[in-house]
Amino acid sequence: MKLKELRLNAKLNQKDVATALGISTQVYSRYEREDHKADYDMLCKMADYFNVSLDELLGRTSEPDIFDNARIEQPEIMQLYERMTPEERNNLVNYARGLISGRELRAASERDRRFA
């Protein structure tokens, strides 16, 4: 697991993460050292906390991301999306859907007026 790497990159200590996950520092430390295996619910909680996929948390990425090795520059929207909480991501997706629905409704209304 990449817990230690994720924690250090976020400039957090074990106590910070343990508190956020609702577990003791000792239990978190055992997860980080891989002395103890986390159950599915805890793995999901950790992935959400660090804003990564389960595969990334477990170090199981088999193919490089399309943005790896600077093959293409990552668009700003993706950079912002990756920094959002799951709730913020959901709000953004719903907002985008609303924008598209509104545009489609306006286009349909305009077509109806032209053929009326």
N, C-alpha and C positions, 0 to 999 in steps of 0.2 A: 504494500500500500504506500501511497505517496503522502501520508498524513504529515510527516515531519516537514517535508519539502513545502507543502501547501501552507502549513502553519508558519514556517520561517519566512516564506515569501510575503505572507500577510503581516509579518512583524508582530506576531502574537506569542504569548507564552502558553504553556500547557494548561495552566489554571484558567486563563481566559476561554480557551476552547472548551475545556471540561465544563465550566460553568454554563456556557452557551448551549452545550449538548445535554445538560442536566445530569451529569455523571461526576464521579469523583476524579480528582487529578490522577490518583493512582490507577484507576481503570483506564483513563485516557492514555496514560503513559504506557500501559500494557498493550493497548491497541496500536500505538505508534511504534513500539518495539516489535510488534507482531507476536507477542507472548500470549495474546488472547484474541480470539476471532470475534468480530462484531457480528450481530445478527442482521438480517435484512433491514429491519426498521432503523437500526442504528446507522447502517451504511448509508441509507437514504438521507437520514438526518445530517450525517457528515457531508455528504455530497451537496446537499442544499446549503449547508452552512458555508462551505468553501466555494459554492457556485460552480461546481464541476459535475460532469456526468459520473455515473457509477464506474464506467470503464476507465475514465481518467483517474478517479480516486484509487482504483485498484491497480493502476498502471497497465491496463490491458488494451491500450490503443494499438491496433495492429497496422493501420495505415496512417501515414502522415496526414495531418490536416491540410486542406488546400492552401492555407495561408503559411504553412511551414516553409522554411528555407527561402522566404521572400519570393516565392514563385509569382504571387500576385499580392498587391497591397490589400490589406483588410479594410473594407469600407467602414467609415465612421459609425454607421448605424449598428454594425456588428460589434464594434468595440463598446459602444454604449450598452447594447443589449446584454453583453457578457458581464457587465458590471451591475446589472439590475438584480433585484431580488425576484424570486418566482412570482410574487404578487405583482410587482412592477412589470414584469414580462407579460403577464396575463393582461394587465391593463393596456399595455402598448398594442398587443395583438388585437384586442377588442376595439381599440381606437382606430387602428388601421382598417379593420373590417368595416367600421362605421363610415370611414372616409370613402372607401370603395363603394359601399352600398349607396351612400348619398350621391356619388358621381353617377352610378348606374341608374338611380331613380331620376336624376335630373336629365340624363340622356334619353331615357324612355319618355319622360314628360315632353321633352323637346320634339322627339319623333312624333308623338301623338298630336302635338300642336301643328306640326307641318302637314300631317295627313288629315287634319280635321277640316 
